[in-house]
């Protein structure tokens, strides 16, 4: 693995982690149950973000950026 590839993978994983934390914050502000679902089942949390773009859209955008960086690093 080249250094640039490893760097892109690291940035992508970091973006995914930040987006998950932002999603948890937005979900817990909305409802306790959504916060718990987002904590234990992250794909369900991202489904929540897709349907609540006004409150959790920024976390979804950062997650998309993270996945793009991960795939560019492959």
Biopython code that builds the backbone (N, CA, C, O; Angstrom):
import numpy as np
from Bio.PDB.StructureBuilder import StructureBuilder

atoms = [
    (1, "UNK", "N", (0.844, -1.172, 0.000)),
    (1, "UNK", "CA", (0.000, 0.000, 0.000)),
    (1, "UNK", "C", (0.893, 1.239, 0.000)),
    (1, "UNK", "O", (1.798, 1.374, 0.823)),
    (2, "UNK", "N", (0.623, 2.113, -0.917)),
    (2, "UNK", "CA", (1.391, 3.344, -1.004)),
    (2, "UNK", "C", (0.982, 4.308, 0.096)),
    (2, "UNK", "O", (-0.061, 4.152, 0.731)),
    (3, "UNK", "N", (1.821, 5.301, 0.304)),
    (3, "UNK", "CA", (1.543, 6.286, 1.355)),
    (3, "UNK", "C", (0.304, 7.111, 1.028)),
    (3, "UNK", "O", (-0.483, 7.418, 1.923)),
    (4, "UNK", "N", (0.120, 7.473, -0.230)),
    (4, "UNK", "CA", (-1.052, 8.273, -0.596)),
    (4, "UNK", "C", (-2.336, 7.472, -0.436)),
    (4, "UNK", "O", (-3.363, 8.013, -0.026)),
    (5, "UNK", "N", (-2.280, 6.198, -0.756)),
    (5, "UNK", "CA", (-3.436, 5.334, -0.585)),
    (5, "UNK", "C", (-3.796, 5.176, 0.894)),
    (5, "UNK", "O", (-4.968, 5.224, 1.267)),
    (6, "UNK", "N", (-2.789, 4.991, 1.713)),
    (6, "UNK", "CA", (-3.027, 4.871, 3.150)),
    (6, "UNK", "C", (-3.570, 6.173, 3.726)),
    (6, "UNK", "O", (-4.428, 6.152, 4.607)),
    (7, "UNK", "N", (-3.077, 7.298, 3.236)),
    (7, "UNK", "CA", (-3.545, 8.596, 3.702)),
    (7, "UNK", "C", (-5.015, 8.814, 3.333)),
    (7, "UNK", "O", (-5.794, 9.296, 4.155)),
    (8, "UNK", "N", (-5.396, 8.462, 2.104)),
    (8, "UNK", "CA", (-6.791, 8.593, 1.690)),
    (8, "UNK", "C", (-7.699, 7.682, 2.507)),
    (8, "UNK", "O", (-8.802, 8.075, 2.884)),
    (9, "UNK", "N", (-7.238, 6.472, 2.776)),
    (9, "UNK", "CA", (-8.028, 5.546, 3.599)),
    (9, "UNK", "C", (-8.193, 6.090, 5.007)),
    (9, "UNK", "O", (-9.273, 5.991, 5.588)),
    (10, "UNK", "N", (-7.130, 6.665, 5.564)),
    (10, "UNK", "CA", (-7.201, 7.235, 6.902)),
    (10, "UNK", "C", (-8.156, 8.422, 6.945)),
    (10, "UNK", "O", (-8.955, 8.542, 7.874)),
    (11, "UNK", "N", (-8.079, 9.302, 5.944)),
    (11, "UNK", "CA", (-8.988, 10.449, 5.893)),
    (11, "UNK", "C", (-10.434, 10.000, 5.722)),
    (11, "UNK", "O", (-11.340, 10.565, 6.334)),
    (12, "UNK", "N", (-10.646, 8.996, 4.901)),
    (12, "UNK", "CA", (-11.996, 8.476, 4.704)),
    (12, "UNK", "C", (-12.569, 7.879, 5.975)),
    (12, "UNK", "O", (-13.725, 8.128, 6.319)),
    (13, "UNK", "N", (-11.763, 7.092, 6.671)),
    (13, "UNK", "CA", (-12.229, 6.493, 7.927)),
    (13, "UNK", "C", (-12.470, 7.568, 8.986)),
    (13, "UNK", "O", (-13.397, 7.453, 9.788)),
    (14, "UNK", "N", (-11.647, 8.602, 8.990)),
    (14, "UNK", "CA", (-11.845, 9.707, 9.929)),
    (14, "UNK", "C", (-13.142, 10.454, 9.634)),
    (14, "UNK", "O", (-13.877, 10.818, 10.552)),
    (15, "UNK", "N", (-13.419, 10.680, 8.357)),
    (15, "UNK", "CA", (-14.672, 11.336, 7.980)),
    (15, "UNK", "C", (-15.878, 10.489, 8.373)),
    (15, "UNK", "O", (-16.894, 11.023, 8.819)),
    (16, "UNK", "N", (-15.770, 9.190, 8.212)),
    (16, "UNK", "CA", (-16.875, 8.307, 8.598)),
    (16, "UNK", "C", (-17.106, 8.338, 10.103)),
    (16, "UNK", "O", (-18.250, 8.318, 10.557)),
    (17, "UNK", "N", (-16.042, 8.385, 10.867)),
    (17, "UNK", "CA", (-16.176, 8.464, 12.320)),
    (17, "UNK", "C", (-16.811, 9.784, 12.748)),
    (17, "UNK", "O", (-17.689, 9.803, 13.611)),
    (18, "UNK", "N", (-16.370, 10.878, 12.152)),
    (18, "UNK", "CA", (-16.940, 12.196, 12.473)),
    (18, "UNK", "C", (-18.416, 12.248, 12.078)),
    (18, "UNK", "O", (-19.235, 12.789, 12.821)),
    (19, "UNK", "N", (-18.757, 11.697, 10.931)),
    (19, "UNK", "CA", (-20.156, 11.713, 10.503)),
    (19, "UNK", "C", (-21.028, 10.890, 11.436)),
    (19, "UNK", "O", (-22.175, 11.256, 11.691)),
    (20, "UNK", "N", (-20.502, 9.784, 11.948)),
    (20, "UNK", "CA", (-21.276, 8.957, 12.875)),
    (20, "UNK", "C", (-21.517, 9.694, 14.187)),
    (20, "UNK", "O", (-22.605, 9.607, 14.757)),
    (21, "UNK", "N", (-20.511, 10.418, 14.667)),
    (21, "UNK", "CA", (-20.677, 11.197, 15.898)),
    (21, "UNK", "C", (-21.701, 12.311, 15.682)),
    (21, "UNK", "O", (-22.555, 12.538, 16.538)),
    (22, "UNK", "N", (-21.624, 13.003, 14.551)),
    (22, "UNK", "CA", (-22.610, 14.044, 14.247)),
    (22, "UNK", "C", (-24.013, 13.458, 14.123)),
    (22, "UNK", "O", (-24.992, 14.078, 14.538)),
    (23, "UNK", "N", (-24.102, 12.269, 13.553)),
    (23, "UNK", "CA", (-25.390, 11.598, 13.434)),
    (23, "UNK", "C", (-25.949, 11.234, 14.805)),
    (23, "UNK", "O", (-27.145, 11.385, 15.051)),
    (24, "UNK", "N", (-25.091, 10.759, 15.688)),
    (24, "UNK", "CA", (-25.541, 10.437, 17.046)),
    (24, "UNK", "C", (-26.065, 11.672, 17.762)),
    (24, "UNK", "O", (-27.087, 11.607, 18.446)),
    (25, "UNK", "N", (-25.382, 12.784, 17.613)),
    (25, "UNK", "CA", (-25.821, 14.023, 18.257)),
    (25, "UNK", "C", (-27.175, 14.458, 17.711)),
    (25, "UNK", "O", (-28.072, 14.814, 18.475)),
    (26, "UNK", "N", (-27.322, 14.429, 16.388)),
    (26, "UNK", "CA", (-28.590, 14.845, 15.779)),
    (26, "UNK", "C", (-29.723, 13.895, 16.143)),
    (26, "UNK", "O", (-30.848, 14.335, 16.380)),
    (27, "UNK", "N", (-29.436, 12.597, 16.189)),
    (27, "UNK", "CA", (-30.478, 11.623, 16.500)),
    (27, "UNK", "C", (-30.920, 11.745, 17.956)),
    (27, "UNK", "O", (-32.113, 11.646, 18.244)),
    (28, "UNK", "N", (-29.996, 11.955, 18.866)),
    (28, "UNK", "CA", (-30.371, 12.084, 20.267)),
    (28, "UNK", "C", (-31.123, 13.380, 20.544)),
    (28, "UNK", "O", (-31.945, 13.433, 21.459)),
    (29, "UNK", "N", (-30.853, 14.421, 19.767)),
    (29, "UNK", "CA", (-31.623, 15.650, 19.917)),
    (29, "UNK", "C", (-33.071, 15.441, 19.490)),
    (29, "UNK", "O", (-33.984, 16.055, 20.043)),
    (30, "UNK", "N", (-33.276, 14.576, 18.510)),
    (30, "UNK", "CA", (-34.623, 14.297, 17.999)),
    (30, "UNK", "C", (-35.408, 13.403, 18.953)),
    (30, "UNK", "O", (-36.521, 13.743, 19.353)),
    (31, "UNK", "N", (-34.829, 12.262, 19.317)),
    (31, "UNK", "CA", (-35.548, 11.304, 20.160)),
    (31, "UNK", "C", (-34.540, 10.324, 20.748)),
    (31, "UNK", "O", (-33.530, 9.999, 20.123)),
    (32, "UNK", "N", (-34.830, 9.861, 21.957)),
    (32, "UNK", "CA", (-33.956, 8.911, 22.642)),
    (32, "UNK", "C", (-33.854, 7.599, 21.860)),
    (32, "UNK", "O", (-32.770, 7.028, 21.745)),
    (33, "UNK", "N", (-34.969, 7.127, 21.330)),
    (33, "UNK", "CA", (-34.974, 5.846, 20.611)),
    (33, "UNK", "C", (-34.104, 5.922, 19.350)),
    (33, "UNK", "O", (-33.364, 4.984, 19.054)),
    (34, "UNK", "N", (-34.188, 7.030, 18.607)),
    (34, "UNK", "CA", (-33.352, 7.173, 17.415)),
    (34, "UNK", "C", (-31.885, 7.230, 17.785)),
    (34, "UNK", "O", (-31.038, 6.724, 17.048)),
    (35, "UNK", "N", (-31.573, 7.842, 18.918)),
    (35, "UNK", "CA", (-30.189, 7.874, 19.374)),
    (35, "UNK", "C", (-29.661, 6.490, 19.689)),
    (35, "UNK", "O", (-28.526, 6.157, 19.348)),
    (36, "UNK", "N", (-30.494, 5.673, 20.349)),
    (36, "UNK", "CA", (-30.073, 4.301, 20.666)),
    (36, "UNK", "C", (-29.933, 3.449, 19.407)),
    (36, "UNK", "O", (-28.982, 2.679, 19.274)),
    (37, "UNK", "N", (-30.891, 3.592, 18.478)),
    (37, "UNK", "CA", (-30.786, 2.850, 17.219)),
    (37, "UNK", "C", (-29.523, 3.251, 16.455)),
    (37, "UNK", "O", (-28.838, 2.398, 15.891)),
    (38, "UNK", "N", (-29.220, 4.541, 16.440)),
    (38, "UNK", "CA", (-28.031, 5.015, 15.723)),
    (38, "UNK", "C", (-26.750, 4.550, 16.385)),
    (38, "UNK", "O", (-25.737, 4.343, 15.716)),
    (39, "UNK", "N", (-26.793, 4.386, 17.695)),
    (39, "UNK", "CA", (-25.605, 3.935, 18.411)),
    (39, "UNK", "C", (-25.323, 2.458, 18.143)),
    (39, "UNK", "O", (-24.182, 2.081, 17.876)),
    (40, "UNK", "N", (-26.351, 1.631, 18.212)),
    (40, "UNK", "CA", (-26.143, 0.183, 18.095)),
    (40, "UNK", "C", (-26.303, -0.349, 16.674)),
    (40, "UNK", "O", (-25.776, -1.415, 16.357)),
    (41, "UNK", "N", (-27.018, 0.371, 15.818)),
    (41, "UNK", "CA", (-27.211, -0.046, 14.424)),
    (41, "UNK", "C", (-26.952, 1.141, 13.496)),
    (41, "UNK", "O", (-27.898, 1.792, 13.053)),
    (42, "UNK", "N", (-25.678, 1.431, 13.197)),
    (42, "UNK", "CA", (-25.368, 2.614, 12.381)),
    (42, "UNK", "C", (-26.069, 2.670, 11.019)),
    (42, "UNK", "O", (-26.426, 3.769, 10.596)),
    (43, "UNK", "N", (-26.289, 1.559, 10.306)),
    (43, "UNK", "CA", (-27.023, 1.688, 9.039)),
    (43, "UNK", "C", (-28.444, 2.220, 9.222)),
    (43, "UNK", "O", (-28.944, 2.960, 8.374)),
    (44, "UNK", "N", (-29.090, 1.848, 10.316)),
    (44, "UNK", "CA", (-30.419, 2.385, 10.607)),
    (44, "UNK", "C", (-30.321, 3.879, 10.872)),
    (44, "UNK", "O", (-31.201, 4.643, 10.474)),
    (45, "UNK", "N", (-29.263, 4.294, 11.538)),
    (45, "UNK", "CA", (-29.046, 5.710, 11.802)),
    (45, "UNK", "C", (-28.861, 6.505, 10.523)),
    (45, "UNK", "O", (-29.367, 7.622, 10.407)),
    (46, "UNK", "N", (-28.143, 5.943, 9.562)),
    (46, "UNK", "CA", (-27.967, 6.656, 8.302)),
    (46, "UNK", "C", (-29.262, 6.672, 7.497)),
    (46, "UNK", "O", (-29.492, 7.602, 6.724)),
    (47, "UNK", "N", (-30.103, 5.667, 7.663)),
    (47, "UNK", "CA", (-31.445, 5.717, 7.073)),
    (47, "UNK", "C", (-32.263, 6.836, 7.685)),
    (47, "UNK", "O", (-33.006, 7.528, 6.988)),
    (48, "UNK", "N", (-32.124, 7.012, 8.995)),
    (48, "UNK", "CA", (-32.769, 8.134, 9.684)),
    (48, "UNK", "C", (-32.276, 9.461, 9.113)),
    (48, "UNK", "O", (-33.075, 10.366, 8.873)),
    (49, "UNK", "N", (-30.980, 9.584, 8.896)),
    (49, "UNK", "CA", (-30.411, 10.825, 8.360)),
    (49, "UNK", "C", (-30.917, 11.096, 6.950)),
    (49, "UNK", "O", (-31.108, 12.252, 6.573)),
    (50, "UNK", "N", (-31.135, 10.048, 6.173)),
    (50, "UNK", "CA", (-31.639, 10.220, 4.812)),
    (50, "UNK", "C", (-33.045, 10.808, 4.818)),
    (50, "UNK", "O", (-33.379, 11.634, 3.969)),
    (51, "UNK", "N", (-33.871, 10.383, 5.776)),
    (51, "UNK", "CA", (-35.238, 10.882, 5.837)),
    (51, "UNK", "C", (-35.379, 12.175, 6.632)),
    (51, "UNK", "O", (-36.423, 12.823, 6.564)),
    (52, "UNK", "N", (-34.355, 12.562, 7.383)),
    (52, "UNK", "CA", (-34.364, 13.816, 8.144)),
    (52, "UNK", "C", (-33.197, 14.691, 7.698)),
    (52, "UNK", "O", (-32.325, 15.031, 8.497)),
    (53, "UNK", "N", (-33.188, 15.046, 6.436)),
    (53, "UNK", "CA", (-32.071, 15.801, 5.874)),
    (53, "UNK", "C", (-31.912, 17.178, 6.505)),
    (53, "UNK", "O", (-30.799, 17.702, 6.567)),
    (54, "UNK", "N", (-33.000, 17.768, 6.971)),
    (54, "UNK", "CA", (-32.900, 19.105, 7.553)),
    (54, "UNK", "C", (-32.136, 19.103, 8.869)),
    (54, "UNK", "O", (-31.481, 20.091, 9.201)),
    (55, "UNK", "N", (-32.210, 18.005, 9.627)),
    (55, "UNK", "CA", (-31.511, 17.972, 10.917)),
    (55, "UNK", "C", (-30.226, 17.150, 10.894)),
    (55, "UNK", "O", (-29.322, 17.407, 11.688)),
    (56, "UNK", "N", (-30.130, 16.177, 10.009)),
    (56, "UNK", "CA", (-28.958, 15.299, 9.993)),
    (56, "UNK", "C", (-28.315, 15.193, 8.618)),
    (56, "UNK", "O", (-27.558, 14.256, 8.364)),
    (57, "UNK", "N", (-28.597, 16.123, 7.741)),
    (57, "UNK", "CA", (-28.059, 16.063, 6.385)),
    (57, "UNK", "C", (-26.560, 16.253, 6.308)),
    (57, "UNK", "O", (-25.898, 15.683, 5.440)),
    (58, "UNK", "N", (-26.010, 17.073, 7.236)),
    (58, "UNK", "CA", (-24.560, 17.292, 7.190)),
    (58, "UNK", "C", (-23.788, 16.020, 7.530)),
    (58, "UNK", "O", (-22.713, 15.790, 6.976)),
    (59, "UNK", "N", (-24.311, 15.199, 8.419)),
    (59, "UNK", "CA", (-23.628, 13.940, 8.730)),
    (59, "UNK", "C", (-23.671, 12.983, 7.543)),
    (59, "UNK", "O", (-22.721, 12.240, 7.300)),
    (60, "UNK", "N", (-24.766, 13.007, 6.815)),
    (60, "UNK", "CA", (-24.869, 12.165, 5.623)),
    (60, "UNK", "C", (-23.889, 12.623, 4.541)),
    (60, "UNK", "O", (-23.288, 11.787, 3.865)),
    (61, "UNK", "N", (-23.721, 13.923, 4.370)),
    (61, "UNK", "CA", (-22.768, 14.445, 3.391)),
    (61, "UNK", "C", (-21.332, 14.099, 3.740)),
    (61, "UNK", "O", (-20.539, 13.764, 2.860)),
    (62, "UNK", "N", (-20.994, 14.179, 5.026)),
    (62, "UNK", "CA", (-19.642, 13.824, 5.453)),
    (62, "UNK", "C", (-19.405, 12.329, 5.278)),
    (62, "UNK", "O", (-18.293, 11.913, 4.955)),
    (63, "UNK", "N", (-20.447, 11.513, 5.489)),
    (63, "UNK", "CA", (-20.308, 10.069, 5.283)),
    (63, "UNK", "C", (-20.064, 9.744, 3.815)),
    (63, "UNK", "O", (-19.251, 8.877, 3.498)),
    (64, "UNK", "N", (-20.754, 10.425, 2.933)),
    (64, "UNK", "CA", (-20.537, 10.206, 1.491)),
    (64, "UNK", "C", (-19.109, 10.593, 1.109)),
    (64, "UNK", "O", (-18.445, 9.882, 0.354)),
    (65, "UNK", "N", (-18.646, 11.725, 1.637)),
    (65, "UNK", "CA", (-17.265, 12.137, 1.390)),
    (65, "UNK", "C", (-16.283, 11.090, 1.914)),
    (65, "UNK", "O", (-15.290, 10.789, 1.253)),
    (66, "UNK", "N", (-16.552, 10.541, 3.086)),
    (66, "UNK", "CA", (-15.687, 9.513, 3.657)),
    (66, "UNK", "C", (-15.620, 8.269, 2.788)),
    (66, "UNK", "O", (-14.543, 7.712, 2.573)),
    (67, "UNK", "N", (-16.784, 7.827, 2.283)),
    (67, "UNK", "CA", (-16.785, 6.637, 1.424)),
    (67, "UNK", "C", (-16.068, 6.896, 0.112)),
    (67, "UNK", "O", (-15.402, 6.004, -0.414)),
    (68, "UNK", "N", (-16.192, 8.101, -0.424)),
    (68, "UNK", "CA", (-15.473, 8.439, -1.663)),
    (68, "UNK", "C", (-13.975, 8.375, -1.423)),
    (68, "UNK", "O", (-13.232, 7.831, -2.240)),
    (69, "UNK", "N", (-13.527, 8.935, -0.295)),
    (69, "UNK", "CA", (-12.092, 8.897, 0.019)),
    (69, "UNK", "C", (-11.600, 7.463, 0.225)),
    (69, "UNK", "O", (-10.499, 7.114, -0.201)),
    (70, "UNK", "N", (-12.409, 6.641, 0.873)),
    (70, "UNK", "CA", (-12.008, 5.241, 1.086)),
    (70, "UNK", "C", (-11.870, 4.534, -0.245)),
    (70, "UNK", "O", (-10.898, 3.810, -0.456)),
    (71, "UNK", "N", (-12.829, 4.726, -1.159)),
    (71, "UNK", "CA", (-12.749, 4.041, -2.444)),
    (71, "UNK", "C", (-11.634, 4.596, -3.321)),
    (71, "UNK", "O", (-11.080, 3.868, -4.146)),
    (72, "UNK", "N", (-11.294, 5.878, -3.157)),
    (72, "UNK", "CA", (-10.153, 6.408, -3.891)),
    (72, "UNK", "C", (-8.837, 5.844, -3.361)),
    (72, "UNK", "O", (-7.851, 5.756, -4.093)),
    (73, "UNK", "N", (-8.830, 5.465, -2.090)),
    (73, "UNK", "CA", (-7.631, 4.903, -1.492)),
    (73, "UNK", "C", (-7.409, 3.434, -1.825)),
    (73, "UNK", "O", (-6.325, 2.900, -1.591)),
    (74, "UNK", "N", (-8.417, 2.788, -2.363)),
    (74, "UNK", "CA", (-8.243, 1.374, -2.722)),
    (74, "UNK", "C", (-7.407, 1.273, -3.927)),
    (74, "UNK", "O", (-7.137, 0.169, -4.400)),
]
sb = StructureBuilder()
sb.init_structure("model")
sb.init_model(0)
sb.init_chain("A")
sb.init_seg("    ")
for serial, (resi, resn, name, xyz) in enumerate(atoms, 1):
    if name == "N":
        sb.init_residue(resn, " ", resi, " ")
    sb.init_atom(name, np.array(xyz, "f"), 0.0, 1.0, " ", f" {name:<3s}", serial, name[0])
structure = sb.get_structure()
